[in-house]
Amino acid sequence: MILNLLQLGRVPYGESLELQRRLVDARYEERIGNTLVLLEHPPVLTLGRNASRANILASDEFLAYRGVEVHEINRGGDVTYHGPGQLVGYPVFDLRSFTPRLGAVEYVRLMEEALIRACGDFGVQATRVVGRTGVWTIAGASIPEKKIAAIGVHIARGITSHGFAFNVNPDLRDFDLIVPCGIADREVTSLEREADLPPAMEVVRNAVARQFGRVFDHQVLWVESLRDLLPNAEAAGRPVAANADL
């Protein structure tokens, strides 16, 4: 099977929601195959279905001053932060296209596996933590595990949306705006902090795409632009080109 890979630059969060909506409809109608979108966002806080507003620690006035948007969305999970230096991935998969069909939990576990392997590509040992979705660095003798990737998904009519946020080289101080994913007793970290030789974002994008292909048993096909994937496609009235900085 083919996995379409669409790599975009920095995309406003609202535009990414519209992009996902269009891709989900196209996947359900079988106009496209399974697709992985990789991009970054300007600073934004998102609250999932189970989120508590109390986990946003900054005031509305401070967030407005910093230019940080807030969006309430339909993915699972609590509050999370997206911003420059964080690789965000939106897999738009039809879970019925796999043999056997993937369930929601198995799908999330496979996504975690792809990110764990991507961490390993850069010498960072990562793992799962029971009861805490996402990817974590392995705890040491006196150092608890730290979260390096968050996951929150939505599944409707068998089609997935939303996905993961992988900390490559963000400003980790921005996570002080929230209680990340509602977990107060663990820190977040990044590849930049954990790897001996911090990789560039482009290298990480390629590693994540490669590992998604391997874990989900798809051949990765790089798509030049959204218009190549969806003819006549536009976002917010403007064409979206691969690697464009919107």
C-alpha positions in Angstrom: 0.0 0.0 0.0 1.0 3.6 -0.6 1.3 6.3 2.1 1.1 9.8 0.6 3.5 12.1 2.4 2.6 15.8 2.3 5.3 18.0 4.0 4.2 21.5 4.6 6.0 24.4 6.4 4.5 26.5 9.2 0.7 26.5 8.9 -1.8 28.4 11.1 -3.7 26.0 13.2 -7.1 27.0 11.8 -6.0 26.3 8.3 -4.8 22.9 9.4 -8.2 22.0 10.7 -9.8 22.9 7.3 -7.0 20.9 5.5 -7.7 17.8 7.7 -11.5 18.1 7.0 -10.9 18.1 3.3 -8.5 15.2 3.5 -10.8 13.2 5.7 -13.7 13.6 3.3 -11.4 12.7 0.4 -10.1 9.6 2.2 -13.7 8.5 3.1 -14.7 8.9 -0.5 -11.6 7.0 -1.6 -10.4 9.9 -3.7 -7.0 9.6 -2.0 -5.1 6.8 -0.2 -3.8 6.9 3.3 -1.9 10.2 3.9 0.5 11.6 6.4 0.8 15.4 6.7 3.9 16.8 8.5 4.0 20.5 9.4 4.7 23.0 12.2 2.4 25.5 13.8 2.7 29.1 15.2 2.2 29.0 19.0 -1.2 27.6 19.8 -2.9 25.7 22.7 -5.4 23.0 21.8 -7.9 21.5 24.2 -9.1 18.0 23.5 -12.5 16.5 24.4 -11.3 15.6 27.9 -9.5 18.9 28.6 -9.8 21.0 31.7 -9.5 24.8 31.1 -7.7 24.8 34.5 -4.7 23.2 32.9 -4.0 26.4 31.0 -1.9 28.3 33.5 -1.5 31.6 31.7 -4.2 34.2 31.6 -6.2 35.0 28.4 -4.5 38.5 28.5 -1.0 37.0 28.6 -1.8 34.5 25.8 -3.1 37.4 23.7 0.0 39.4 24.4 2.2 36.5 23.4 0.1 35.8 20.3 -0.9 32.3 21.4 -4.2 31.1 20.0 -6.5 28.7 21.8 -8.6 26.1 20.0 -11.1 23.6 21.4 -11.1 20.6 19.2 -12.5 17.1 18.9 -9.4 14.9 19.4 -9.0 12.9 22.6 -6.8 14.0 25.4 -6.3 17.2 27.5 -4.5 20.4 26.7 -1.3 20.6 24.6 1.0 23.1 23.1 2.1 23.4 19.5 4.8 25.8 18.2 7.9 26.3 16.1 10.4 23.5 16.5 7.7 20.9 17.1 7.0 18.4 14.3 3.2 17.9 14.1 1.8 14.9 12.2 -1.7 14.4 11.0 -2.2 10.8 9.7 -5.4 10.6 7.6 -5.8 6.8 7.5 -8.8 4.6 6.8 -8.5 2.0 9.5 -10.6 -0.4 7.4 -7.9 -0.5 4.7 -5.6 -2.6 6.9 -5.7 -6.3 7.2 -6.9 -7.0 9.7 -8.7 -3.8 10.3 -7.0 -1.6 13.0 -8.8 -0.6 16.2 -8.3 2.7 17.8 -5.9 1.5 20.6 -3.8 -0.6 18.1 -3.6 2.4 15.8 -2.3 4.6 18.7 0.2 2.0 19.7 1.6 1.8 16.2 1.9 5.5 16.0 3.9 5.4 19.3 6.0 2.7 17.8 6.9 4.8 14.8 7.9 7.7 17.0 9.9 5.5 19.4 11.9 4.1 16.4 12.4 7.7 15.1 13.9 8.6 18.5 16.2 5.6 18.2 17.4 6.9 14.8 19.0 9.7 16.8 20.4 7.7 19.7 17.5 8.6 22.1 16.0 5.7 23.9 12.2 6.1 24.2 9.3 4.0 25.4 5.6 3.9 26.3 4.3 4.4 29.8 1.4 2.4 30.9 -1.7 4.5 31.2 -0.1 7.6 29.7 -0.5 7.8 25.9 2.5 9.3 24.0 6.2 8.7 23.8 8.6 9.1 26.8 12.3 9.0 27.4 13.4 6.0 29.4 13.8 6.8 33.1 17.1 6.5 34.8 18.1 5.6 38.4 17.1 9.0 39.7 15.6 10.6 36.6 11.9 10.0 35.8 10.7 9.6 32.2 10.0 12.7 30.3 7.5 13.2 27.5 9.0 13.8 24.1 5.9 13.3 21.9 2.1 13.8 22.6 -0.6 11.9 20.8 -4.3 12.8 20.5 -6.6 11.4 17.7 -10.1 11.6 16.4 -11.7 8.7 14.5 -15.0 9.0 12.6 -16.4 6.7 9.9 -13.2 4.7 10.3 -11.0 7.7 9.2 -8.4 9.2 11.5 -7.5 12.8 12.0 -5.3 14.9 14.4 -2.3 12.8 15.5 1.0 13.6 17.2 3.3 16.4 18.3 7.0 15.5 18.4 9.3 17.9 20.2 12.4 18.4 18.0 13.8 21.7 19.0 11.0 23.9 20.5 11.4 26.4 23.2 10.5 24.2 26.1 9.7 27.2 28.3 6.5 27.6 26.3 5.2 24.4 27.9 5.1 26.4 31.2 1.9 28.0 29.8 0.0 24.7 30.5 -0.1 21.5 32.5 0.9 19.4 29.4 -1.7 16.8 28.7 -3.0 17.3 32.3 0.1 15.6 33.7 1.7 17.7 36.4 4.3 15.3 37.8 6.4 14.8 34.6 8.4 17.2 32.5 8.5 17.5 28.7 11.7 17.2 26.7 13.0 17.4 23.1 15.4 15.7 20.7 17.6 18.7 20.9 17.9 18.2 24.7 18.3 14.4 24.6 20.3 13.6 21.5 24.1 13.8 21.5 24.0 15.5 18.1 20.7 17.4 17.8 19.2 16.8 14.3 17.7 19.3 12.0 14.0 19.4 11.5 14.2 18.2 7.9 16.2 15.1 9.0 13.6 14.3 11.6 10.7 14.7 9.2 12.4 12.2 6.9 13.0 9.8 9.8 9.4 10.0 11.0 8.0 9.4 7.5 10.3 6.4 7.0 9.3 4.8 10.3 5.6 5.4 9.7 6.0 3.6 6.4 7.8 0.7 8.1 5.5 0.4 11.1 2.2 0.7 9.0 3.7 -1.4 6.2 3.2 1.2 3.5 5.5 2.5 0.8 6.0 6.2 1.3 5.3 8.4 -1.7 6.3 12.1 -1.4 3.7 14.4 -2.8 4.8 17.7 -4.2 1.8 19.7 -3.1 -1.7 19.5 -1.8 -2.9 20.4 -5.4 -1.2 17.2 -6.6 -3.1 15.2 -4.0 -6.4 17.0 -4.4 -6.7 18.7 -7.8 -7.8 22.3 -7.6 -7.2 22.2 -3.8 -6.7 25.4 -1.9 -6.6 26.4 1.7 -8.0 29.6 3.0 -8.1 30.9 -0.6 -4.4 30.3 -1.2 -2.7 27.3 -2.7 -0.8 25.2 -0.2 2.6 24.0 -1.5 4.8 21.5 0.1 7.4 23.1 2.3 5.7 26.4 2.0 6.0 28.8 5.0 2.5 30.1 5.3 
